[in-house]
């Protein structure tokens, strides 16, 4: 069962790949002043780092995605490891 971080990371990776972006290209699309590196994206995608709401919003903006995706069933409760 995936943890919340792993689930969210997998979704970020899928969205990035759907847009045919490398991690470096995505990092370069992030607005100035926001810290998002290839390394940070890699850790987020692998679920090795907690994705903050701010990080998620930065990535959504860089991938030109609507913030409304945050209100969908993107994170099914059944896939979250509670222990």
C-alpha positions in Angstrom: 0.0 0.0 0.0 1.3 3.4 -0.9 1.8 6.2 1.6 0.3 9.6 1.0 3.7 11.0 0.0 4.3 8.1 -2.4 0.8 8.4 -3.9 1.2 12.2 -4.4 4.7 11.8 -5.8 3.5 9.2 -8.3 0.8 11.6 -9.4 3.3 14.5 -9.8 5.5 12.2 -11.9 2.6 11.1 -14.1 1.5 14.7 -14.7 5.1 15.7 -15.6 5.6 12.8 -18.0 2.2 13.5 -19.6 3.6 16.9 -20.4 6.8 15.3 -21.7 9.0 17.3 -19.2 12.1 16.1 -17.6 12.6 16.9 -13.9 15.2 19.6 -14.9 12.8 21.1 -17.5 10.1 21.2 -14.8 12.4 22.8 -12.3 13.3 25.5 -14.9 9.6 26.3 -15.5 9.1 27.2 -11.8 8.6 30.9 -11.2 11.5 32.9 -10.0 11.9 33.0 -6.2 10.4 29.5 -5.7 12.9 26.9 -4.8 12.3 23.8 -6.8 15.3 21.8 -8.0 15.7 18.6 -10.0 16.8 16.9 -6.8 13.7 18.1 -4.8 11.4 17.0 -7.6 13.1 13.6 -7.6 12.6 13.2 -3.9 9.0 14.3 -4.1 8.2 11.9 -6.9 9.7 9.0 -5.1 7.8 9.8 -1.9 11.1 10.4 0.0 10.0 14.0 0.9 6.7 15.4 2.0 5.1 17.6 -0.6 3.9 20.7 1.0 0.8 22.5 -0.3 3.1 25.3 -1.4 5.4 22.9 -3.3 2.3 21.3 -4.9 0.9 24.7 -6.0 4.3 25.6 -7.5 4.4 22.4 -9.5 0.8 22.8 -10.7 1.6 26.3 -11.8 4.8 25.2 -13.6 2.9 22.4 -15.4 0.1 24.9 -16.2 -2.4 22.7 -14.4 -5.6 24.1 -12.7 -5.6 24.1 -8.9 -9.0 22.4 -9.1 -7.2 19.1 -9.4 -6.7 19.4 -5.6 -10.4 19.0 -5.1 -10.8 15.9 -7.1 -10.6 12.3 -6.0 -6.9 12.3 -6.8 -5.9 10.8 -3.5 -8.2 7.8 -2.8 -8.3 7.1 1.0 -8.0 3.4 0.4 -4.4 3.8 -0.9 -3.2 5.7 2.1 -1.1 3.7 4.6 -2.3 4.7 8.1 0.3 2.9 10.0 
